[in-house]
Amino acid sequence: MRRLTITTLAAGLLLALTACSNDPAAPTVSKTSSSPEPVATTSSSSPSPTARDTTYKLGETAKVTTDDATFTVTALAYTQPVKGPQPPDPATQGGDVWATVEAKVCSVSGITLTVTQFPWSLAYADGTVVKVTGSTGGDLPKPEFPMDQPVTNGRCIKGKIPFPVMNNTRPERVVYAPEALGATPIEWTVPKQ
């Protein structure tokens, strides 16, 4: 199973999705454009989605529908380097500068969601994945994306998520992969500059 990264669904949703992962009515992910067709589905009877089906441009929104909730998720921007409280330590944090992903999650309908930074990560061309440190507060870029924040229907949570990265390389993709979904990760392409 995938490790939880940034936005985690409420405990009830997590249990429901874990218990129903083989259910034909499993979660779907779709672009919020005018096309009503699902982009990715976790149903065992459906073909696997291609990377093109679950990859977006920064700023595009993915709509996720489960048995218990419908919500949207967007990677709005990627910035590297960013001033932080101090440069990260490559020996302990794996990077020499801070980067941020500005993210937004909105609850559309269903149960109350709980968001966190942990479903988010950065993916590089060589297969390297950089996960969040879980650091909050201090001089980290504001506004920060919250940890363990409930989001009720019709409300959104938005903020910046810090990542320790090496200054001389940029990731290819921002990845959103909450374990509770059991779906193909949602990805946004990071521009080369």
DOKE-896400 format. One record per residue (C-alpha): residue in one letter; x, z, y. Coordinates in steps of 0.02 Angstrom, whole numbers, plus 32768, in hexadecimal, padded with zeros to 4 digits. Layout:
<recs>
AXZY;...
</recs>
This chain:
<recs>
M800080008000;R80377FE280B0;R807380758118;L800280AA81A6;T80478070824D;I7FE1807282F2;T7F24807282F2;T7ED780D48266;L7E1E80D78242;A7DBE81798238;A7DD081DA8196;G7D2581A28159;L7D5080EC8172;L7DF681048119;L7D9F814D8081;A7D1880C88082;L7D948039808D;T7E0780828008;A7D7580997F92;C7D2E7FEB7FB5;S7DCB7F827FBA;N7D8E7F157F29;D7CDE7F097F6F;P7CA97E587FA1;A7C717EA38048;A7D247EDA8072;P7D667ECE8127;T7D777E288180;V7DE57DF78212;S7DB67D6C8289;K7DE67D268331;T7D6B7D5283B9;S7D5C7C9E83F1;S7CBB7C3B83E2;S7CDE7C19832A;P7C777C9182BF;E7CDC7C6C8221;P7D417CFC81DA;V7DFC7CE281EB;A7E367D5C8165;T7DD87DBA80E0;T7E0B7E3A805F;S7D847E097FE3;S7DCF7DEC7F37;S7D647D507F21;S7DA77CFD7FC0;P7E477C987FCB;S7EDB7CEC8020;P7EE47CC680DA;T7F797C67811A;A7FF07CAD819E;R7FA27C328219;D7EF77C8281FB;T7F327D31822D;T7FB37D0682B3;Y7F827D0B836A;K7FD27CEF8414;L7FF37D8B847B;G7F517DB384D6;E7EDE7D6A8450;T7E657DE483FE;A7E427DFC8345;K7D987E3D8310;V7D967EAC8275;T7CF47ECD8217;T7CE57F4E818C;D7C507F9C8134;D7C5C803081AD;A7C987FE98253;T7CBE7F5182BD;F7D4F7F598337;T7DC57EE78395;V7E827EF283A1;T7EF67E98841A;A7FB27E948439;L7FAD7E7084F3;A80677E65851E;Y81187E7F84DD;T81A37EBA8553;Q825D7ECC852C;P82BF7F2A8570;V825A7FB785BB;K829B80548611;G827C80EF85A9;P82B181A485B3;Q835D816D8578;P839A80DB8510;P837180F28458;D83FF812383E3;P842A8092836D;A846B810C82EA;T83CA816F82DE;Q834280FE8326;G8386805282FA;G8387800583A8;D83E98009844A;V83597FE184C4;W829F800684CE;A821B7F7F84BB;T815F7F9584CE;V80C37F468488;E802B7F5A84F7;A7F9A7F6E847D;K7EDD7F80848B;V7E5D7FB6840A;C7DA17FB5842D;S7D167FFE83C2;V7C847F8583B9;S7C0D7FD9833E;G7C07805282AC;I7C6580F58294;T7CDB81408316;L7D8C80FD8301;T7E2B81648313;V7EBD8103835B;T7F768125834C;Q801880C38364;F804B80BF82AC;P7FF6801C8270;W80607FB882ED;S810D7F7182C9;L81827EE482FD;A81B97E5D8280;Y82597DF58290;A82887D4B8248;D83067D9A81D0;G82817E0A8182;T82AD7EA781E6;V82187F138217;V82227F9382A4;K81A0801E829E;V816C80958327;T81CF8136833D;G813581A0835C;S818581D68400;T810D81FE848E;G811582518538;G81A8826485AC;D81E481C78604;L81A3814A8584;P814A80B585D4;K809D80DE8615;P801180D785F0;E803A8107853E;F7FCF80CF84AC;P7F888173846A;M7F9F81C983C3;D7F0482058363;Q7E8781D783EA;P7DCF81BF83BC;V7D7B812083FE;T7CBE81188401;N7C54807A8403;G7C64801484A1;R7D08806984D1;C7DBC802B84CD;I7E6A807884C4;K7EFC801D8515;G7FB2804A8530;K806A8026850F;I80C080488469;P817E8061846F;F81F5801783ED;P82B2803183E2;V82FC7F8083D3;M83A57F2B83E1;N83B57ED7848B;N84037E378447;T836F7E0883D5;R82B47DF183EE;P822F7E058368;E81C97D70832F;R81257DCE831D;V80C57E6B834C;V806C7EA982AE;Y7FCF7F13829D;A7FB77F4F81E9;P7F4F7FED81D2;E7F508022811C;A7E9580468123;L7E6A7F8F813C;G7EB77F52809A;A7EBA7EA880F0;T7F427E2D811C;P7FA17E7081B4;I7F717E2A825E;E80057DE082BD;W80297DA3836D;T80B97D2B8391;V813B7D6F840B;P81787CE78483;K82337CC4847E;Q82407CFC8535;
</recs>
